[in-house]
Amino acid sequence: MPDLCDDIAHAPPDGNRTGEALMLLARTKVLPQDRVLTLSLPAGPEAAPIARAAARHQLEAWGVDEETAFTTELIVSELVGNAVRYGTPPLQLRLIFEQMLTCEVSDNATSAPQVKHARTIDETGRGLFIIASLADQLNTGDYL
């Protein structure tokens, strides 16, 4: 991979380029099927409880401790709720448990979610900030 990066970086330009170019190279590997949960979700309010139940079941099967599982369920619920409210179907939940626990919720919307800092008088806008804080605590080992 480093040799390929060097070859591409030092290749002679074709003369048609303007501005800068960016290329991402990544080495991937197939994960064992028992380490990935992929679940298609409905586009309505029933999606969050379905996702929480599936996450709870899978985390139990993986032997994840109760506190981490509870926090992960909160994160799943908030991400799915946002996808239902602001996203575009189809919706999908994916949990990956290899070196760390990864939670992904995807939809077909063209915009990315924005973490906001809600004012004290705002009634919404705190969810992503709260789950980012919870995920950071999990990542630093405060819950593990």
C-alpha positions in Angstrom: 0.0 0.0 0.0 2.8 2.6 0.8 4.4 1.9 -2.6 1.1 2.3 -4.4 0.5 5.7 -2.6 4.0 6.8 -3.6 3.5 5.7 -7.3 0.2 7.7 -7.5 1.6 10.8 -5.7 4.6 11.0 -8.0 2.9 10.1 -11.3 3.4 12.7 -13.9 0.3 15.0 -14.2 -1.8 14.6 -17.4 -1.9 18.4 -18.0 -5.7 18.6 -17.7 -5.9 19.0 -13.9 -6.9 22.3 -12.3 -6.8 22.8 -8.5 -6.0 20.1 -6.0 -6.9 16.4 -6.2 -7.7 14.1 -3.3 -7.6 10.3 -3.4 -8.4 7.9 -0.5 -6.9 4.5 -0.5 -8.0 2.0 2.1 -7.2 -1.6 2.8 -10.3 -3.5 3.8 -11.0 -7.0 5.1 -14.1 -9.1 5.3 -15.4 -9.3 8.8 -16.8 -12.5 10.2 -20.5 -12.7 9.7 -21.1 -13.3 13.4 -19.5 -9.9 14.2 -21.8 -7.8 12.1 -25.5 -7.1 12.5 -27.2 -5.5 9.5 -30.9 -4.6 9.8 -33.2 -2.8 7.4 -35.6 -0.6 9.2 -39.0 0.8 8.5 -39.3 4.5 7.8 -41.8 5.2 10.6 -41.8 5.7 14.3 -41.7 1.9 14.9 -38.1 1.8 13.6 -36.5 2.9 16.9 -38.0 0.2 19.1 -37.2 -2.4 16.5 -33.6 -1.2 16.3 -33.2 -1.1 20.1 -34.5 -4.7 20.5 -32.2 -6.0 17.7 -29.3 -4.1 19.2 -30.1 -5.5 22.7 -30.3 -9.0 21.4 -27.1 -8.8 19.4 -25.1 -7.1 22.3 -26.2 -9.9 24.6 -25.0 -12.5 22.1 -21.7 -10.8 21.9 -21.4 -10.7 25.7 -21.2 -6.9 25.9 -21.5 -5.7 29.5 -24.9 -4.3 30.6 -23.9 -0.7 31.0 -22.3 -0.5 27.6 -25.3 -2.3 26.1 -27.7 0.2 27.7 -25.7 3.2 26.5 -25.5 1.7 23.0 -29.3 1.2 22.9 -29.7 4.9 23.8 -27.3 5.8 20.9 -29.1 3.5 18.5 -32.5 5.0 19.5 -31.4 8.6 19.0 -29.6 7.9 15.7 -32.6 5.9 14.3 -35.0 8.6 15.6 -33.1 11.3 13.7 -33.0 9.2 10.6 -36.8 8.7 10.7 -37.4 12.4 11.4 -34.8 14.0 9.0 -33.6 11.2 6.7 -34.9 9.6 3.6 -35.7 5.9 3.3 -34.4 3.2 3.2 -33.0 3.2 6.7 -30.5 0.7 8.0 -28.8 -0.2 11.3 -25.4 -1.8 11.4 -23.5 -2.9 14.5 -19.9 -4.1 14.1 -18.1 -5.7 17.0 -14.4 -6.3 16.3 -11.7 -4.3 18.0 -14.3 -1.9 19.1 -18.1 -1.6 18.9 -19.3 0.5 16.0 -22.9 1.7 15.5 -24.0 3.0 12.1 -27.4 4.2 11.0 -27.7 5.1 7.4 -30.4 6.6 5.2 -30.6 8.0 1.6 -30.5 11.7 2.6 -28.0 13.8 0.8 -27.1 15.9 3.9 -25.2 14.9 6.9 -26.4 15.3 10.5 -25.0 18.4 12.4 -24.2 18.3 16.0 -25.7 21.5 17.5 -25.2 23.3 20.8 -28.8 24.0 21.8 -29.6 27.1 23.9 -31.3 26.6 27.2 -34.6 27.8 25.7 -34.4 25.4 22.7 -36.7 22.4 22.9 -34.8 20.3 20.4 -31.2 20.0 19.1 -29.5 18.2 22.0 -29.7 14.6 20.9 -26.6 14.3 18.7 -24.5 16.3 21.2 -25.6 14.0 24.0 -24.9 10.8 22.1 -21.6 12.1 20.9 -20.7 12.6 24.6 -21.9 9.2 25.5 -20.0 7.6 22.7 -16.9 9.4 23.7 -17.2 8.1 27.3 -17.6 4.6 25.9 -14.5 5.1 23.7 -12.4 6.3 26.5 -13.3 3.3 28.6 -15.3 5.0 31.2 -18.1 2.4 30.7 -16.1 -0.6 29.5 
